[in-house]
Amino acid sequence: MKAWKTGQLTGIVLIAWALGAGWAAAQFNADRLLLTWQSDPTSTMTVQWLSEGIRLPVVEHEAPDPVPYDVPHVSDLAADAPLEAWWDDGLPLSYLTDPEHSVADPEIFGAEGRLAWNEAGLLLGLRVRNRIHYEQPDMDLAWQADSIEVYFSDAVGSSHRTVLMVSPGFDSEIGEPRSRIFVRDGETAGENLSVHVRTRKTASGYTAFILLPWENLPRIEPREGGGFALQFYINDAEGPDREEWRTIGLHPSRLGAADRTAAYAFRLAQEAGDPVQARAEVVEDEGRFIARIYGAAALAGERVVVRSGNREVTSAEFRPDGFRAMAEAELPAPPDGRRWGQLDAVLEDAWLAVMEAPEWYGVESPEAATVHYWAAHAPEDRAAAVTEMLPVEQRRGIFRQRVELTGLEPGTAYRFQVEGYDRDYGFRTMPGNLTRPLRIALGGDTRHRQEWMERTNRAAMQYRPDLIVWGGDFAYADGNPENFYRWEEWFEANGATLIDDDGYVVPIVAAIGNHEVQGGYYYNDDDYEPTEVWRRDVAPFFYSFFAFPGNPGYGVLDFGDYLSLILLDTDHTNPVEGEQTAWLETALAERAEVPHVIPVYHVPGFPSHRDYEGATSSRVREHWVPRFEQHGLRLVFENHDHTYKRTAPIRNGRVHPGGVVYMGDGAWGVGVRTVHDPDETWYLERAESKRHAIILTLHGAHQHLLVVDENGAVIDEYPETAR
């Protein structure tokens, strides 16, 4: 690892994800590219990709398909039939838990479920306990409040899904149930797709009856023996800020609905089979591999057997665990040169759940590769460099290859190719000076939904940016290794949109946000210590992918002598005050002659949605804002609030023509929030609830800002000249 030095941002520049059985069979895939820098962008580029290790074969047998649960047929029912008309005959969905495996106190927030079918469609019934009713008026954001999300598909792992959102209608501001189909058969849904929803308020919450007609499930055969897959969430919020937002769901792993392989398998039958009452996973614990089975509280005292095919691997007894039961059993080592694959949890003759041994369970490292590169105008003049191989911490079985290309010419197009692969890709070094305009796209909070992120990516790409700067909250994985799939989808979105037709990839520079960190903020961790080991432990993927390896998580990236991007950490893995502020003071003083010094960070000092007196916002204003003003900065970019904002120029706590303008507020690919009224908020000039990209053009000493929404429409423009 390289030690941190003032004036240098250590970073990962190109990430290409090679997915497949192993390195020999992998594809160097354009869907997985990412560029940034480790040092001066006018003369360097670092090439990096992540690849799976070579996985060993599974033990003795191919993994069988999961045993489906039998869903009973019930007589035809009117769309407004009460749950009681078929509830007792339905298949019980008796294990509901949140994505972290905890089970809420059923007296506060809980649910019971039943599943059935008839000639009209699939029937889902829910009895939900929920004391306070709050719902989102915008169905795009319904998941942020009281709602039901249902994911239907023709098979486990299928990309052909129908995604349904239901808002039950008991918020006094809403007044009626609403439903919307977002996706059908893998495509964005059209209008007027039918679904029948009936809800009823109860003393403890509400009941919901959902009938989804077969026409909206085009790949599921409505006959006895027809198979399908299902998973769902029940969401709850006590108010608009989601401060007490909770979710419970039905899915066999904590990956949840975003992972299509995490659904339960069902089969249409005449009578209900064994109830859905458990889910399972394999985890690593201090070098041991543990099968954990989480189940309904009624399973306490029962013995569960873990099988690989017909072979009994281990067993354990369910014990009470809060409002649920849990069984844990250590997996013995598989035969040499092999690994456990799919494992089944079985209770006597009843199948409970399936678990998959992790991809990293028994892998060999791929070979380090050679990268060939050349200036696009001189393809005969080629150079080569060999990558450094490193495992990705907290994501076993994934390996990182990296090489920094140095001595490059400023403002020059280059091509590169990984040895053994046919296609080459391109990058451009940054200009040595600003004799031509430099265009930067800025924003943050990049992905709640992939289609939102890709739309804003495309809107920004219309301006052909030289680079993109994102200020935190990328994949919303929360530093959790088991949310790794969110990063895969994040890379996929960039690969689909941030590469031009000639294969040139737009570089990305990144600052850290709360959703890169377990717990979000350093002060939420009782074990906090200001060390590299602690930071990499709580934010493993940020520190792997966007580097900062060996540095404290804040830094400066210098573009020659004309631009310095100051990337800061708003209480996520480093306190705002203290060492970081002292470093900031030095960094700003050393760049007194640089015409464009631009800080980027996550939590805003001048929020457009959250409380102005928020703890981190107040610390930003106390410790950083006076230094921005003292050193004559003109622009600062903030994020986190999921809105668009531009402040008036601010100096000494008031509007001043010689002050600093704060832009943001982090709504690139996320659900947007309400904004403070600019007419009633002293520091706001503009504020809107829109996803957006900010296009900053630098030319000489001039700065110009254009703000476009996700569809490319201009929503703000701010010409600014040097003072």
Beta strands, then each sheet from edge to edge (+ up, - down):
strand 1: 17-18
strand 2: 45-52
strand 3: 54-55
strand 4: 69-71
strand 5: 91-93
strand 6: 109-118
strand 7: 121-130
strand 8: 147-153
strand 9: 161-167
strand 10: 178-184
strand 11: 187-188
strand 12: 196-201
strand 13: 205-213
strand 14: 227-236
strand 15: 246-250
strand 16: 264-268
strand 17: 278-285
strand 18: 288-295
strand 19: 303-308
strand 20: 311-317
strand 21: 319-321
strand 22: 324-330
strand 23: 342-347
strand 24: 350-356
strand 25: 363-364
strand 26: 370-375
strand 27: 382-386
strand 28: 388-391
strand 29: 398-405
strand 30: 413-418
strand 31: 425-428
strand 32: 438-443
strand 33: 467-470
strand 34: 508-510
strand 35: 555-559
strand 36: 563-567
strand 37: 596-600
strand 38: 635-637
strand 39: 644-647
strand 40: 650-651
strand 41: 654-655
strand 42: 661-664
strand 43: 684-688
strand 44: 692-699
strand 45: 702-709
strand 46: 714-720
sheet 1: 1+ 2+ 29- 28+
sheet 2: 3+ 25-
sheet 3: 4+ 16+ 14- 8+ 9- 10+ 11-
sheet 4: 4+ 16+ 14- 15+
sheet 5: 5+ 6- 7+ 13- 12+
sheet 6: 17+ 18- 22+ 21-
sheet 7: 20+ 19- 23+ 24-
sheet 8: 27+ 26- 30+ 31-
sheet 9: 34+ 33+ 32+ 44- 45+ 46-
sheet 10: 35+ 36- 37-
sheet 11: 38+ 42+ 39- 43+
sheet 12: 40+ 41-
end
